[in-house]
Amino acid sequence: MQSIRNFRSLGGIKTAYGTTKSKLFRGGPLDSISLEDQNTFHNQLDINTVLDLRSQDERHDHPNIIIPGVMDVSLQLMPELSSTSADPKDIMNKLKNHDFKGFMIPMYQSFVTNPFTLTQHKRFIECVVNNHNSTYFHCSAGKDRTGYTAALILKLLGADFDTLMNEYLLTNNQPKKDVEALIEATRKRNGPMSLSDEDYHALTFVSPDYLQATFDEIDHVYGSFESYVENGLKLDNIMIESLRGSLLE
């Protein structure tokens, strides 16, 4: 998939309950997908549903190309900034002071505590279970919202922590041209924010500390992953078994 940044399959991963099928794919937005990749996407990979985790503003600014026969679903993962406690000035100061972890880690922690995000992750899982074909999901860069969502799915499928961490870190192996394209897209999205090329480069990569922070937060808030699934995500055993039945062989 030359025209989709950070594209990859979650298939072929061994878990405690089996090996994942090639039915779930992750990556970046489809705003520049080529005709050749559209054909591969739908006809060869059997993807008939796209779950877009971006905000409405992101979708408006960089709309996905609609692929014939593929349903594009808006499944915004995080609430708009105005509806959160995040202070834009504080965010800007952290970025300008190179405090990337001070910016990223609270965001990752919110993935497992924000009521809106918890509801959306439950909806995501329901969409995957109800789709008998393959599903593609993405955010603006295919690394943070998409990265944690992929880790969550793999954990529910029985993958150990090292396995899901290794999959998460594959984002850092992107081709140079994809990294440069992401930097340019991030620069345009941030407008007048004054950051160096090195800063933008740092923002295009993921850190094991980010994903670790979400699982530490799960233990801190819920006591265990199982409690997070039951009391945070509100998932019952029937839904979890259905997910495993759909994605494992």
TAHUCOR-V308360 format. One record per residue. RES is the residue in three letters. PHI is phi in whole degrees, -180 to 180 (none if undefined). OMEGA is omega as a letter, one per 30 degrees, with the letter a starting at -180 (none if undefined). BURIAL is I if it has 24 or more other ideal C-beta (glycine too) atoms within 12 Angstrom, else O. Layout:
res->RES phi->PHI omega->OMEGA burial->BURIAL
res->RES phi->PHI omega->OMEGA burial->BURIAL
//
This chain:
res->MET phi->none omega->a burial->I
res->GLN phi->-72 omega->a burial->O
res->SER phi->-102 omega->l burial->I
res->ILE phi->-121 omega->a burial->I
res->ARG phi->-68 omega->l burial->I
res->ASN phi->59 omega->a burial->I
res->PHE phi->-79 omega->l burial->I
res->ARG phi->-164 omega->l burial->I
res->SER phi->-93 omega->l burial->I
res->LEU phi->-97 omega->l burial->I
res->GLY phi->-85 omega->l burial->I
res->GLY phi->79 omega->a burial->O
res->ILE phi->-98 omega->a burial->I
res->LYS phi->-81 omega->l burial->O
res->THR phi->-130 omega->a burial->I
res->ALA phi->-67 omega->a burial->O
res->TYR phi->-115 omega->a burial->O
res->GLY phi->148 omega->l burial->O
res->THR phi->-115 omega->a burial->O
res->THR phi->-69 omega->l burial->I
res->LYS phi->-77 omega->l burial->I
res->SER phi->-87 omega->a burial->I
res->LYS phi->-119 omega->a burial->I
res->LEU phi->-130 omega->a burial->I
res->PHE phi->-127 omega->a burial->I
res->ARG phi->-132 omega->l burial->I
res->GLY phi->166 omega->a burial->I
res->GLY phi->-98 omega->a burial->I
res->PRO phi->-67 omega->a burial->I
res->LEU phi->-107 omega->a burial->I
res->ASP phi->-76 omega->a burial->I
res->SER phi->-132 omega->a burial->I
res->ILE phi->-65 omega->a burial->I
res->SER phi->-78 omega->l burial->O
res->LEU phi->-62 omega->l burial->O
res->GLU phi->-62 omega->l burial->O
res->ASP phi->-70 omega->l burial->I
res->GLN phi->-60 omega->l burial->I
res->ASN phi->-65 omega->l burial->O
res->THR phi->-62 omega->a burial->I
res->PHE phi->-54 omega->a burial->I
res->HIS phi->-89 omega->a burial->I
res->ASN phi->-87 omega->a burial->O
res->GLN phi->-98 omega->a burial->O
res->LEU phi->-90 omega->l burial->I
res->ASP phi->64 omega->l burial->I
res->ILE phi->-81 omega->l burial->I
res->ASN phi->-121 omega->a burial->I
res->THR phi->-140 omega->l burial->I
res->VAL phi->-113 omega->l burial->I
res->LEU phi->-107 omega->a burial->I
res->ASP phi->-95 omega->a burial->I
res->LEU phi->-86 omega->a burial->I
res->ARG phi->-76 omega->l burial->I
res->SER phi->-74 omega->l burial->I
res->GLN phi->-64 omega->l burial->O
res->ASP phi->-64 omega->l burial->O
res->GLU phi->-63 omega->l burial->I
res->ARG phi->-66 omega->l burial->I
res->HIS phi->-68 omega->a burial->O
res->ASP phi->-73 omega->a burial->O
res->HIS phi->-136 omega->a burial->I
res->PRO phi->-66 omega->l burial->O
res->ASN phi->-65 omega->l burial->I
res->ILE phi->-73 omega->a burial->O
res->ILE phi->-81 omega->a burial->O
res->ILE phi->-94 omega->l burial->I
res->PRO phi->-54 omega->l burial->O
res->GLY phi->86 omega->a burial->O
res->VAL phi->-118 omega->l burial->I
res->MET phi->-88 omega->l burial->O
res->ASP phi->-102 omega->a burial->I
res->VAL phi->-110 omega->l burial->I
res->SER phi->-80 omega->a burial->I
res->LEU phi->-131 omega->a burial->I
res->GLN phi->-49 omega->a burial->I
res->LEU phi->-86 omega->a burial->I
res->MET phi->-119 omega->l burial->I
res->PRO phi->-66 omega->l burial->O
res->GLU phi->-60 omega->a burial->O
res->LEU phi->-56 omega->a burial->O
res->SER phi->-65 omega->a burial->O
res->SER phi->-100 omega->l burial->O
res->THR phi->-114 omega->l burial->O
res->SER phi->-89 omega->a burial->O
res->ALA phi->-67 omega->l burial->O
res->ASP phi->-96 omega->a burial->O
res->PRO phi->-55 omega->l burial->O
res->LYS phi->-66 omega->l burial->O
res->ASP phi->-65 omega->l burial->O
res->ILE phi->-61 omega->a burial->O
res->MET phi->-61 omega->a burial->O
res->ASN phi->-64 omega->l burial->O
res->LYS phi->-64 omega->l burial->I
res->LEU phi->-68 omega->a burial->I
res->LYS phi->-67 omega->l burial->O
res->ASN phi->-91 omega->l burial->O
res->HIS phi->63 omega->l burial->O
res->ASP phi->-89 omega->a burial->O
res->PHE phi->-67 omega->l burial->I
res->LYS phi->-67 omega->l burial->O
res->GLY phi->-65 omega->l burial->O
res->PHE phi->-91 omega->a burial->I
res->MET phi->-78 omega->a burial->I
res->ILE phi->-62 omega->l burial->I
res->PRO phi->-60 omega->l burial->I
res->MET phi->-64 omega->l burial->I
res->TYR phi->-63 omega->l burial->I
res->GLN phi->-62 omega->a burial->I
res->SER phi->-68 omega->l burial->I
res->PHE phi->-58 omega->a burial->I
res->VAL phi->-110 omega->a burial->I
res->THR phi->-126 omega->a burial->I
res->ASN phi->-69 omega->a burial->I
res->PRO phi->-57 omega->l burial->O
res->PHE phi->-63 omega->a burial->O
res->THR phi->-67 omega->l burial->I
res->LEU phi->-60 omega->l burial->I
res->THR phi->-64 omega->a burial->O
res->GLN phi->-69 omega->l burial->I
res->HIS phi->-67 omega->l burial->I
res->LYS phi->-63 omega->l burial->I
res->ARG phi->-62 omega->l burial->I
res->PHE phi->-58 omega->a burial->I
res->ILE phi->-63 omega->l burial->I
res->GLU phi->-63 omega->l burial->I
res->CYS phi->-62 omega->a burial->I
res->VAL phi->-64 omega->a burial->I
res->VAL phi->-63 omega->a burial->I
res->ASN phi->-82 omega->l burial->O
res->ASN phi->-97 omega->a burial->I
res->HIS phi->-83 omega->l burial->O
res->ASN phi->-99 omega->a burial->I
res->SER phi->-95 omega->a burial->I
res->THR phi->-123 omega->l burial->I
res->TYR phi->-117 omega->l burial->I
res->PHE phi->-132 omega->a burial->I
res->HIS phi->-160 omega->l burial->I
res->CYS phi->-127 omega->a burial->I
res->SER phi->-82 omega->a burial->I
res->ALA phi->-127 omega->a burial->I
res->GLY phi->70 omega->a burial->I
res->LYS phi->-130 omega->a burial->I
res->ASP phi->-100 omega->l burial->I
res->ARG phi->-59 omega->l burial->I
res->THR phi->-67 omega->a burial->I
res->GLY phi->-64 omega->l burial->I
res->TYR phi->-69 omega->l burial->I
res->THR phi->-60 omega->l burial->I
res->ALA phi->-62 omega->l burial->I
res->ALA phi->-63 omega->l burial->I
res->LEU phi->-61 omega->a burial->I
res->ILE phi->-61 omega->a burial->I
res->LEU phi->-62 omega->l burial->I
res->LYS phi->-64 omega->l burial->I
res->LEU phi->-64 omega->l burial->I
res->LEU phi->-83 omega->l burial->I
res->GLY phi->101 omega->l burial->I
res->ALA phi->-73 omega->l burial->I
res->ASP phi->-81 omega->a burial->O
res->PHE phi->-64 omega->l burial->O
res->ASP phi->-61 omega->a burial->O
res->THR phi->-65 omega->a burial->I
res->LEU phi->-72 omega->l burial->I
res->MET phi->-68 omega->l burial->I
res->ASN phi->-62 omega->l burial->O
res->GLU phi->-65 omega->l burial->I
res->TYR phi->-58 omega->a burial->I
res->LEU phi->-76 omega->l burial->I
res->LEU phi->-61 omega->l burial->I
res->THR phi->-56 omega->a burial->I
res->ASN phi->-75 omega->l burial->I
res->ASN phi->-100 omega->a burial->O
res->GLN phi->-60 omega->l burial->I
res->PRO phi->-59 omega->a burial->O
res->LYS phi->-56 omega->a burial->O
res->LYS phi->-64 omega->l burial->O
res->ASP phi->-71 omega->l burial->I
res->VAL phi->-63 omega->a burial->I
res->GLU phi->-64 omega->l burial->O
res->ALA phi->-65 omega->l burial->I
res->LEU phi->-68 omega->l burial->I
res->ILE phi->-60 omega->a burial->I
res->GLU phi->-65 omega->l burial->O
res->ALA phi->-65 omega->l burial->I
res->THR phi->-67 omega->l burial->I
res->ARG phi->-62 omega->l burial->O
res->LYS phi->-65 omega->a burial->O
res->ARG phi->-67 omega->a burial->O
res->ASN phi->-85 omega->l burial->O
res->GLY phi->60 omega->a burial->O
res->PRO phi->-78 omega->a burial->O
res->MET phi->-58 omega->a burial->O
res->SER phi->-90 omega->l burial->O
res->LEU phi->-129 omega->a burial->I
res->SER phi->-78 omega->l burial->O
res->ASP phi->-60 omega->l burial->O
res->GLU phi->-65 omega->l burial->O
res->ASP phi->-64 omega->l burial->I
res->TYR phi->-62 omega->l burial->I
res->HIS phi->-63 omega->l burial->O
res->ALA phi->-64 omega->a burial->I
res->LEU phi->-73 omega->a burial->I
res->THR phi->-88 omega->a burial->I
res->PHE phi->-108 omega->l burial->I
res->VAL phi->-108 omega->l burial->I
res->SER phi->-121 omega->l burial->I
res->PRO phi->-58 omega->l burial->I
res->ASP phi->-63 omega->a burial->O
res->TYR phi->-67 omega->a burial->I
res->LEU phi->-68 omega->l burial->I
res->GLN phi->-59 omega->a burial->I
res->ALA phi->-62 omega->l burial->I
res->THR phi->-68 omega->a burial->I
res->PHE phi->-74 omega->l burial->I
res->ASP phi->-65 omega->l burial->O
res->GLU phi->-67 omega->l burial->I
res->ILE phi->-59 omega->l burial->I
res->ASP phi->-63 omega->a burial->O
res->HIS phi->-69 omega->a burial->O
res->VAL phi->-86 omega->a burial->O
res->TYR phi->-106 omega->a burial->O
res->GLY phi->93 omega->l burial->O
res->SER phi->-165 omega->l burial->O
res->PHE phi->-65 omega->a burial->I
res->GLU phi->-61 omega->l burial->O
res->SER phi->-69 omega->l burial->O
res->TYR phi->-59 omega->a burial->I
res->VAL phi->-63 omega->a burial->I
res->GLU phi->-76 omega->a burial->O
res->ASN phi->-98 omega->l burial->O
res->GLY phi->-94 omega->a burial->I
res->LEU phi->-79 omega->a burial->I
res->LYS phi->60 omega->l burial->O
res->LEU phi->-99 omega->l burial->I
res->ASP phi->-98 omega->a burial->O
res->ASN phi->-63 omega->l burial->O
res->ILE phi->-63 omega->a burial->O
res->MET phi->-67 omega->l burial->I
res->ILE phi->-65 omega->l burial->I
res->GLU phi->-65 omega->l burial->O
res->SER phi->-66 omega->l burial->O
res->LEU phi->-63 omega->l burial->I
res->ARG phi->-65 omega->l burial->I
res->GLY phi->-65 omega->a burial->O
res->SER phi->-79 omega->a burial->I
res->LEU phi->-110 omega->a burial->I
res->LEU phi->-115 omega->l burial->I
res->GLU phi->-136 omega->none burial->O
//
